[in-house]
Amino acid sequence: MHGEYKVPGGKLVVVDLDVAGGVLRHVRVAGDFFLEPDEAIGAIDNALEGAPATTDAAGLAARITAALPKDTVMFGLTAEGVAIAVRRALAQATEWGDYDWQLIHDQPQPPALHMALDEVITAEVAAGRRAPTLRVWEWDSPAVIIGSFQSLRNEVDPEGTARHGVTVVRRISGGGAMFAEPQSTITYSLAVPEALVSGLSFADSYAYLDDWVLGALGDMGIRAWYQPLNDIATEVGKVAGAAQKRMVGPDGGPGAVLHHVTMSYDIDAAKMLDVLRIGKEKLSDKGTKSAKKRVDPLRRQTGLPREEVIARMIGSFRDRYGLTRGAVTDAELARAEELVRTKFAHEEWTARVP
């Protein structure tokens, strides 16, 4: 069995192992990390040898930590990262390079249609009818997008949205409200097979699926990192928020994961505060006194046009994993338009949590 895991902000960990009699055998850990002293790698292998195959990541990490020489120094490597690689090997997880990725980057679409396309495309990936897909959104109008479980009245100021012509939609994933304007927001979705995140906890899957965009931002001179549970942050502030939805496959089999991210290229903070009801508790939780300070736009940090930022992001993904231009099929679009009529543009869905 073979498993790989790139430690967030660190290096790649590779684990090869067998299972015999319900325990790990012939464990070999490798990777491009740095580790001292030399005998520490053997200590890691030995700590995992004979461990019950049912041991969770925390238990495996504890075995590794207890076995390391006292003077061990790890760089780009953690005990938890090795443990996750083991769990991915046992789960027979796939890797990014195992797939032929498709890119969808179409003309601007209405907010409700974007919500519907996310659901339809992810369902198609879950059913095995569509390759894993990176979809970069273009907005045709400003919107507030609230999480699946958020209260509409608690999050949105209806007078403010009416005043600014902002459409309110509810997405299928959890998380918090986002304010998006066509030339001020960069949004993308990943629809991936569940096998890609096998062996990862829910929280770890966020970091794993965000890793490529951290590299893309790094190439543009921005040092960014994953900030649990669902933010991408820099030294001067948050630049993006992520959300996920899991879908089961046909007959309850392995499904797919929708992971979508909204990034702030620019922001009209005054308008955002006029349409969103951002509570004092939320601001306190983020460690800041002002909502205007919570987000630091990519425009200021990169000095690049929005289109160039998007092009570089797509190029970074293509360089890493390969990417073929694709399109929404006629059948997918018809299904999405039906969902707009029956769900995403319908008050019953938008106000399902009043």
DAZIRA-V82666 format. One record per pair of residues at least 4 apart in sequence whose ideal C-beta (glycine too) atoms are under 8 Angstrom apart, sorted by the first residue. I is the first residue (numbers start at 1). J is the second residue. Records with the same first field share a line. If there is no record, write none. Layout:
# DAZIRA-V82666
I->J  J
This chain:
# DAZIRA-V82666
1->16  17  18  19  89  90  92
2->14  15  16  89
3->14  15  17  85  86  87  88  89  90  91  93  199
4->12  13  14  15  85  88  95
5->12  13  81  84  85  88  208
6->10  11  12  13  208  211
7->11  12  13  33  76  77  78  81
8->207  208  211  214  225  226
9->214  225  226
10->33  75  76  77  78  81
11->31  32  33  34  75  76  77
12->31  32  33
13->29  30  31  33  77  81  82  84  85
14->29  30  31  85
15->27  28  29  30  82  85  86  88  89
16->26  27  28  30  89
17->24  25  26  27  28  48  86  89  90
18->24  25  26
19->23  24  25  53  90
20->25
22->52  53  54
23->50  51  52  53
24->48  49  50  51  52  53  86
25->49  50
26->49
27->45  48  49  86
28->45
29->41  44  45  48  82  85
31->77
32->76
33->74  75  76  77
34->73  74  75  76  77
35->40  41  72  73  74  75  77
36->40  71  72  73
37->69  71  72
39->43  69
40->44  68  69  72
41->45
42->46
43->47  67  68  69  72
44->48  64  67  68  82
45->49
46->67
47->51  63  64  66  67  68
48->60  63  64  82  86
51->55  59  60  63
53->90
55->59  60  63
56->60  87
57->61  80  83  84  86  87  201
58->62  80  83
59->63  83
60->64  82  83  86  87
61->65  78  79  80  82  83
62->66  79
63->67
64->68  79  82  83
65->79
68->72  79
74->78  79
77->81  82
78->82
79->83
80->84
81->85
82->86
83->87
84->88  199  200  204
85->89
86->90
87->91  199  200
88->93  198  199  200
89->93  199
90->199
91->198  199
92->195  198
93->195  196  197  198  199  200
94->98  99  193  195  196  198
95->196
96->196  212  320  321
97->321  322
99->131  132  193  196  321
100->131  132  322  324
101->131  132  133  134  317  321  322  323  324
102->130  131  132  133  134  323  324  325  326
103->133  134  135  136  314  317  318  323  324  325  326
104->121  133  134  135  136  326  327  328
105->135  136  138  310  314  325
106->138  327  328
107->138
108->138  139  140  182
109->113  114  117  137  138  139  140
110->114  140  141  167  340
111->115  139  141  143  145  167  169  180
112->116  167  169  340  344  345
113->117  336  337  340  344
114->118  137  139  169  187
115->119  145  169  170  171  172  339  340  344
116->120  335  336  337  339  340  343  344
117->121  135  328  332  336
118->122  135  171  172  189  191  245  258  260
119->123  172  258  336  339
120->124  332  335  336  339
121->125  130  133  135  189  191  328  332
122->126  189  191  245  247  256  257  258
123->127  247  256
124->129  130  191  332
125->129  130  131  132  133  191  192  193  256
126->193  194  247  248  249  250  254  255  256
127->249  250
128->249  250
130->191  332
131->326
132->190  191  192  193  196
133->189  190  191  326
134->188  189  190  314  317  323
135->188  189  191
136->186  187  188  310  313  314
137->187  188  189
138->182
139->143  180  181  182  185  187
140->182
141->165  166  167  182
142->164  165  166  167  179  180  181  182
143->166  167  168  169  179  180
144->155  156  161  166  167  168  169  177  178  179  180  275  276
145->169  170  171  177  178  180  262
146->150  152  155  156  168  169  170  171  177
147->170  171  173  174  175  176  177  243
148->170  171  172  173  174  245
149->174  353
150->154  155  170  176  177  353
151->155  353  354
152->156  168  170  350  351  353  354
153->354
154->277  279
155->176  177  276  277
156->160  161  168  177  275  276  277
157->161  274  275  276  277
158->162
159->163
160->164  166  274  275  276
161->165  166  167  168  275
162->166
163->274
164->271  274  275
166->179  275
168->350
169->344  345  350
170->344  349  350  352
171->243  260
172->245  258
173->243  244  245  258  260
174->243  244  245
175->230  241  242  243
176->241  282
177->276
178->241  262
179->267  271  272  275  276
180->184  185  187  262
181->185  268  271
183->265  266  306
184->264  265  266  267  268  297  306
185->262  263  264  265
186->262  263  264  265  298  306  309  310  313
187->260  261  262  263
188->260  261  313
189->258  259  260  261
190->209  257  258  259  260
191->256  257  258
192->196  197  209  256  257  259
193->254  255  256  257
194->198  246  249  254  255  256  257
195->254
196->257
197->205  208  209  257
200->204  205  208
201->205
202->206  244
203->207  228  229
204->208
205->209  244  257  259
206->210  226  228  229  230  242  244  259
207->211  226  228
209->242  257  259
210->214  226  232  242  259  261
211->215  226
212->216  316  317  320  321
213->217  224  232  240  261  313  316
214->218  224  225  226  232
215->219  316  320
216->220  312  313  316  317
217->222  223  224  232  234  239  298
218->222  223  224
219->312  316
220->302  304  309  312
221->301  302
222->234  239  298  301  302
223->234  235
224->232  233  234  239
225->232  233  234
226->231  232  233
227->231  232  233  238
230->241  242  243  244
231->238  240  241  242
232->238  239  240  241  242  261  263
233->237  238  239
234->238  239  296  301
236->296  301
237->293  294  295  296
238->264  286  294  295  296
239->263  264  295  296  297  298  301
240->261  262  263  264
241->261  262
242->259  260  261
243->259  260
244->257  258  259  260
245->257  258
246->255  256  257  258
247->255  256  257  258
248->252  253  255
249->253  254  255  256
263->298
264->295  296  297  298
265->297  298  299  306  309
266->297  298  299  306
267->272  295  297
268->272
269->273  291  292  295
270->274
271->275
272->276  291
273->278  291  292
278->282  283  291
279->283
280->284
281->285
282->286
283->288  289  290  291  294
286->294
288->293  294
289->293
290->294
296->300  301
297->301
298->302  304  309
299->303  304  306
302->309
304->308  309  312
305->309
306->310
307->311
308->312
309->313
310->314
311->315
312->316
313->317
314->318  323
315->319
316->320
317->321  323
318->322  323
328->332  333  336
329->333
330->334
331->335
332->336
333->337
334->338
335->339
336->340
337->341
338->342
339->343  344
340->344  345
341->345  346
342->346
343->349
344->349  350
345->350
346->350
347->351
348->352
